[in-house]
Amino acid sequence: MAYEETGLTEKPVIALIGTGMIASSMAALSAGHGLHTFVFARSLASENRCRNYVRSAYLDMEEQGLMTDAQREICETYVHYVYTYEELQSADIAFECIVENADEKHAIYRKLEENCPKLKAVCSVSSSIVPEVLAEGMEKYGDRIFVTHPFNPAHMVPYFELCTAENTAPEAVEYAVKVLELLDRRPVLLKKTTPGFIGNRLQFALLREALKLVEEGIADPEDIDTCLKYSFCPRYTSIGIFEHFDNGGLELCSTVAGNLFPILSDEKEVPKLITDLMAEGKTGAKAGEGFYDWRNTDMEAYRKRVSAPYWKFCRWELPEEADE
């Protein structure tokens, strides 16, 4: 989105705490939009990890014809790596992107309170810790700390879900929404707190039913994935589920729901199919086996398949020159 359309009075300065995949992806995103982005790194090794990720993300964009080599070099100048919180003092908004540990997050928020007087919002990318817990005990920024949960990679997947507490300041949320819109994201504000927010609740509801189909011997994982890839999932990249069923008619929806809901999985524990595989050491791609045998998989080709549906969202308004 063009800067003038957001309602922001000045370009925001971004602080990112962390150098993992989400933080690195967000660095590529914000720097790619010409925003000065300060990445707090704990070591040279973590800085280099983030730097390499950002460059790789931009090289992928070059390969897709979405960025030139000169534009990549300009975008890279907007990422600044720092080792002290004092160097984040110019930040207008911070995104905390560390491990899911409330105590460690609280320690970071206290450092931000001490060193960053301009912060209008402190956003956690947490996928499991509710904002009431995140803001607990904060003296200065308690009403500015809330969740902005992305999906990986954040520079390609445009959706962010925002989850706030009762005492979260509306102006902090409004500012974060404007910044995310400037970054061409599609933020959704939850009306109340729930574990898993929207995306993971939907994704794991689908997974639970898929696991039941396998456990009942109705289909193999490969068959279910074929169904998803070649039936209704492509539809939902251009229309929503409520749009679809509204268009089909709620009479039909009601009839099918009445037939299917009684037999759908209502499993409340981790399914045995998963625990059995884990007990065998088959924990997924990193272990070489999970539902699939990954040992001879071309992982670069797999990565490209993962990215393919999202390239249409990466048509950014790139900075035309370096702004030191």
C-alpha positions, 0 to 999 in steps of 0.5 A: 500500500502507498504510504500516503494511503495509510493515514500515518504521519511519518514512516515508521521505524521498525524494531525486530527482536530476534533473528529466527525465521519470522524475524528474518522474514519480517526484516525482508518485508519491512526493508523491502518496503523502504522502512528502516528496520533495526534487528536486535541480534545476540551474536554475529552468528545470529546476525549472519543467519538473518542477513543470509535469510534476507538476501535469499528472500530477495534473490527468490524475488529476483528469480520471479522477476519481482526485484532487480539486483539494484533494488535488492542492494537498496533494500538491504541498506534498510536493514540495520543489525544492532547488539544493544537495546539503546540502539533501538531508541528510534523505533516506533513499533517493535515486533518481538519474535523470540521463543514461546517463553513468557519470562523471556518475553517479559525480560525483553519488554522491560528492556524496551520500556527502559530504552525505547521512548517512542514505541507506539506498539509492542507486537508479539508474534506469539502463536500460543501466549495470550496478550493478558499474560504478555502484558503482565507486570509491565510498568510502562507499555502494558497497554501497548503489548499484544499479539500480531500473529503471522504465518511463515514466511511473513514476507510472503503470506500476507495474513496477520491476526491481531489479538488484544487484551481488555486493557490494550490501548485502541490507538496502539492497535490502530497504529499496528494495523496501519503499519501492517497495511503499509507492508501490504499485509491483511490484518484481522483483529479478533473480537476476543482472545482464544488459543490458536487464534483463527488460522491455527484453529481452522488448520488443526480442525482440518488436520484432526479430521484428516487424521481420523480418515487415516485412522479409520482406514478410509484413505492414506495421507497421500490420498488426503493430500491429493484431495486437498490440492486438487479439490477445494483448497485452490478455491479458497485462495480466491474466495472464502468458506463463508462466501462459498457456502452462502453461494451454494445455499444454506439449505444444502449446507444445513442438510450436509451438516446434519448428515456429517457433523455427528460422525466428524472427529471430536478427539480431545487428545493428541491422536494415536497416529501422531504419538505412534509415529513419534515413538518410532522416531518418525517426527517429520521431514527433519528426521527423514520420515513422518507421514511421508518418507522425506529421505530422497525428497528434493527439498529445494523443489518442495520449498518452491512449491510451498512458495508458489501460491504466494508470489502474487502477494509480493508485488511491493512498492520497492524503495527507489534509492537508499535512504541513510 
